């Protein structure tokens, strides 16, 4: 009797008697894992830090007045460095310098840098286009 090399493979028992039951099991497995969850509930949108801050010009002006212009540095009376920070136009025109010195370098005000809340308010106001509100 001639033996074929493939004979033992054909006669070996497999966990699935036929390939249809194998594909049926895969189909059930994958279809059971599909859900129709709402994307917003699974991955809620990240809250912008600026949403919780009152980053209006009124708040910014209060920070500037308290920390910069009332300390006899950038008010009309002293105008150190030729910079006056009392009105919206004056503050907006110096926004790049304020960002650099108060937020990035933290060298202004000279007595002590702004606290993290004040920095966040200023940054949000700058990022929102510096509205006059």
Secondary structure, 3 states (H helix, E strand, C coil): CCCCCCHHHHHCCCCCCCHHHHHHHHHHHHHHHCCCCCHHHHCCCCCCHHHHCCCCHHHHHHHHHHHHHCCCCCCCCCCHHHCCCCCHHHHHHCHHHHHHHHHHCCCCCCCCCCCHHHHHHHHHHHHCCCCCC
